[in-house]
Each structure stands twice: as C-alpha cells, then as structure tokens.
Amino acid sequence: MATAAGGSLAAQVTVAGGFGFIGAALYTTNQLAEQIAIARSVLGGAGNTPLKIGVGFLGWVLDENEEEGRKAIKVTLDSGVVGIWFAFGNDLYKWVEVVRKHDVENGKRTLIFVQFGLLEDVRIAVQDWKVDVIVAQGAEAGGHGFGAAPALKTLLPSVLSITPKDGPIVVGAGGITTGKQIADILSLGATGVAIGTRFCLTPESVYPEAAKQAIIAATSDASVRSVGFDQVAGYLKWPKGIDGRALRNDSLDGFEKGEDIEVLRSKYKEAYLRSDTSRIMVWAGASVGLMNEIKPAKELVEELWRECLASGQQTPSLLLSDEFKTSRDTIDDSVLSMPLRSVHEESLLQPTAKEAELNTTNSFSLPNPNHSGANLNGGGNTTGWLLSLGSLKLLANSLDPSQRSNYPITEPQRNVITVAVAQAQAELERLHGTQSTPGETEGTYRLRLALQDFIHEHEALLSWS
Ligand SMILES: Cc1cc2nc3c(=O)[nH]c(=O)nc-3n(C[C@H](O)[C@H](O)[C@H](O)COP(=O)(O)O)c2cc1C
C-alpha cells in the first residue's frame, strides 16, 4: 500500500505469520532501500539472505522512468526480498520479465504477485506470464482499482475457474476486515487474502494520523469509488479504466456538482499542507464502517486468525478444501460439498442423513477434531498455518533448501498438517489405496489423485525444518 505500508508494517505482518508488503510507489529508490533495511532490522538475517516480505510496484510509475524503475527492482531483489507485486500498468509483463531475468542471473526464484480486477487480464497472466500469485481485487477494495471490477465474491469463482491446478495460487482482496470474512473467502477456494485498509489502522502504518482518524470516524456509507478523487488531486497518469475508492469528502462533492476543477485542485493543495481530510484523499475500502481502533499489526494479524478459526471453519477441512479447489470441476458435486463447506461441531457429532448416505458412497468424510488425537489448539500459531499455507508452499518451491531453516515450521503447524495428512491417508485407504478399482466413478478416480497429491505435498512440507 503506497503511502501506508513501509518496512515496519511489512515486517510486523510477517512476524505474526502473514506476508507483509512495502508499497514502493511513492518512495525514491533510496527511500525504498531504507524501508527494506527497517524490515531487515526487525526480521534479522544478513545481507541478501531471503527476507520474507514483498515490495509492491505500480506499473505506470515504473514506466514513467524505466531506468529508475529497473534500479528500484534491482535494489529490492539484491536485498533478499522474496516477493514482488505489480499492479496498474499498461505493460506489466515487461516488469515481470525484469524480475525473471534477475532471477536467472542470480540463480533464484522470486515470488511474483500481480493484482487484477478483470477476468480478461487474469486470463493472460495465468496463461502466458507464469506468475506465482494472482491477487483478485474486488470492487470493495480501498485505494485504486478497476472501475469495472465485480464484487470479490463474484470475481473470485471466475478467476479460480480459469486457473489450472499447476497455475498460480489465487488470493482475494477487497473489503476484508474480519476473520469471519477471511474464512468465507478461503472457503470459496482462495488460498489467502490480501488486506489493505484495516492495516492502515496500526501504529506501524505510515498513513497520516489525520487519515487514520478519518477512517475510525467513517460510517459504513463513507467509502465510494470514483474517478473524481484523482481528477481533483491531479493524478492523471493512471491507466485507462482505473479509478479509486476513498472517503467521500468536499473534493468529491465539488467534483460531482461540476465545480471548476482548477478551483477544486487549488483548494486540495492548500488542504494537503494542513492534512485536512475534508479535502485530501483518504483511500479506504468498503469495510470502513467495521473498523474503529488502532492496534499493533502483529496483534491484528493474530486476532484475525483467531476470529477466522472461531468462525466455525475447521483447519484441516480448509487445508483439504484448498487442495481440491482446482479439481472442483471434475469431481462429483455431492462429494465436493463435504470438504468445502463450513463444518460445525454439532454436525460432526451427529451426521445428517445426507452425510450418512455420502459416507457409504464415495464421499470425503468430515475431519473430527474430537477424535483426531492431536491438539489442534496447542498454540497461537495453529491458525497461522491456515493463512500462511499458501506462502509457505510457495517458499518451499522457491527457496534454496539450505535456506529453509530460516522459516521453521512451528509445532502447532506441524500438528495440524500431521492430522490433515493422516486423514487424507485414511480416506485413501477407504478408497482401496492407490489402485483404481473396476467400475469406479470418475469422481472417485479424481479424488484418489487429489488425495495422493495432497499427501505428497504435505509430507514434503513436514520434512522441511
Ligand atoms: C492506502 C492504500 C494504498 C494502496 N496502495 C496500493 C498500491 O500501491 N498498489 C496496489 O497494487 N494496490 C494498492 N492498494 C490496494 C490494495 O492492494 C488492496 O487491493 C486493497 O487494499 C484491498 O482492499 P481493502 O483496502 O478493503 O482491504 C492500496 C490500498 C490502500 C487502502
């Protein structure tokens, strides 16, 4: 998040088990290097050893001064940053190639995130760009976005439907501010979520104090999408189709009433000097009405995880559902509805008629924490695993194995994944092991393959420490 996320915020999100980003757009290359150094001082490690944060760049800003853009990317990668995020440019692929070239020259693989709100853009990135993560940005998102983007819960299933199993992972963004919303988005098939506005309300965020207070005071109808914000502020170089979501204020009201744009701009400039939020832009997402206090980023991430788990989703079931997301089209619907749905304890103890029926056919039985034998609540990081699974798996693929000891798997994470693997193995046994049986359905066949993949990938993660 440009103007809000520097090295301190990014590092604290990572410390808590998430994956923090610095928003590079408005920093000079030297300022960016300083912010990366701040993150390094928090996260430790020497020189260019992997630094588990990302840096986000705006494509159109890089295009403005290509030489400086290349320098900023090189400084970022040479400092060990493991992820790069690109958005809002007319030729983002050019910058993806800059990163990949640097990777080849330096024998590593950087995680590349690209953010889109339109399906056509996603399709090209998935097919041709070989990026690692697609951030599906719904219309609820704070800051700049795609004027024609649908709401996140509409966009996400479409993005997942065109993303192959061996393609990038998909992360949802836009209006997410509670753990319950996170669980909701994960249950739709996203591997993770990207949250912006809520993290503006942290002491580590460099968002101006007046903007933080305006978000706290904002009611649920205060955040609106418009091209008017950029018009008044004079930010006119954003690519076609991009507008912004911010808090309604006198600048936007004046723009909508057709007041003289030059007068509005001059009032804006004066207000800027006073940090007067009645005229300056406070970029903020549709969930502003749900947030009302500043709290440390680490505490916030931990709270979101707790809420996510408490919302009724059981961790192993979500881990499994994530694995199944790309096989969804080919597996029988009745089978898939089991691991993908929200699991409540009552239904675990007392199977419904439908579950009983499915359990005697080819269904995937529900994980039961009461019978698992492992302590799923054994530590604060249990839920951390839930959200960071995607980034850990990506890191596992991208890191030199000798570097993996920098990212140890915690005991609670190990417990959760052990339970999930054991459940998958038991289920595979129930399907008569790895061999196909005569006359088995396409659904069973696919389920068998998915289970084998799941076990293989997760055993590999267990051996990582
Ligand atoms: C203050 C602010 C700055 C942002 N800056 C950027 C940016 O530089 N690059 C980008 O791709 N997205 C940026 N975004 C959008 C986020 O990437 C993300 O899509 C959005 O914050 C998600 O919605 P939420 O704010 O409702 O959580 C920004 C958002 C905010 C609120």
The ligand as an SDF file (V2000), in Angstrom:
LIG
                    3D

 31 33  0  0  0  0  0  0  0  0999 V2000
   -3.9060    3.3550    1.3070 C   0  0  0  0  0  0  0  0  0  0  0  0
   -3.8950    2.3010    0.2500 C   0  0  0  0  0  0  0  0  0  0  0  0
   -2.8400    2.2440   -0.6380 C   0  0  0  0  0  0  0  0  0  0  0  0
   -2.8160    1.2610   -1.6370 C   0  0  0  0  0  0  0  0  0  0  0  0
   -1.7520    1.2150   -2.4950 N   0  0  0  0  0  0  0  0  0  0  0  0
   -1.6940    0.2480   -3.4300 C   0  0  0  0  0  0  0  0  0  0  0  0
   -0.5520    0.1450   -4.2830 C   0  0  0  0  0  0  0  0  0  0  0  0
    0.3880    0.9270   -4.1920 O   0  0  0  0  0  0  0  0  0  0  0  0
   -0.5290   -0.8530   -5.2060 N   0  0  0  0  0  0  0  0  0  0  0  0
   -1.5690   -1.7510   -5.3220 C   0  0  0  0  0  0  0  0  0  0  0  0
   -1.4910   -2.6560   -6.1510 O   0  0  0  0  0  0  0  0  0  0  0  0
   -2.6630   -1.6700   -4.5340 N   0  0  0  0  0  0  0  0  0  0  0  0
   -2.7400   -0.7040   -3.5890 C   0  0  0  0  0  0  0  0  0  0  0  0
   -3.8370   -0.6470   -2.7640 N   0  0  0  0  0  0  0  0  0  0  0  0
   -4.9180   -1.6370   -2.9260 C   0  0  0  0  0  0  0  0  0  0  0  0
   -4.5450   -2.9310   -2.1900 C   0  0  0  0  0  0  0  0  0  0  0  0
   -3.5810   -3.6210   -2.9340 O   0  0  0  0  0  0  0  0  0  0  0  0
   -5.7370   -3.8710   -1.9900 C   0  0  0  0  0  0  0  0  0  0  0  0
   -6.2970   -4.2430   -3.2130 O   0  0  0  0  0  0  0  0  0  0  0  0
   -6.8200   -3.2550   -1.1300 C   0  0  0  0  0  0  0  0  0  0  0  0
   -6.2750   -2.5440   -0.0560 O   0  0  0  0  0  0  0  0  0  0  0  0
   -7.7460   -4.3400   -0.6150 C   0  0  0  0  0  0  0  0  0  0  0  0
   -8.9260   -3.7930   -0.1230 O   0  0  0  0  0  0  0  0  0  0  0  0
   -9.1210   -3.2740    1.3890 P   0  0  0  0  0  0  0  0  0  0  0  0
   -8.3700   -1.9850    1.4520 O   0  0  0  0  0  0  0  0  0  0  0  0
  -10.5810   -3.0900    1.5090 O   0  0  0  0  0  0  0  0  0  0  0  0
   -8.5460   -4.3020    2.2930 O   0  0  0  0  0  0  0  0  0  0  0  0
   -3.8790    0.3330   -1.7480 C   0  0  0  0  0  0  0  0  0  0  0  0
   -4.9390    0.3870   -0.8320 C   0  0  0  0  0  0  0  0  0  0  0  0
   -4.9540    1.3560    0.1540 C   0  0  0  0  0  0  0  0  0  0  0  0
   -6.1070    1.3860    1.1220 C   0  0  0  0  0  0  0  0  0  0  0  0
  1  2  1  0
  2  3  1  0
  2 30  2  0
  3  4  2  0
  4  5  1  0
  4 28  1  0
  5  6  2  0
  6  7  1  0
  6 13  1  0
  7  8  2  0
  7  9  1  0
  9 10  1  0
 10 11  2  0
 10 12  1  0
 12 13  2  0
 13 14  1  0
 14 15  1  0
 14 28  1  0
 15 16  1  0
 16 17  1  0
 16 18  1  0
 18 19  1  0
 18 20  1  0
 20 21  1  0
 20 22  1  0
 22 23  1  0
 23 24  1  0
 24 25  2  0
 24 26  1  0
 24 27  1  0
 28 29  2  0
 29 30  1  0
 30 31  1  0
M  END
$$$$
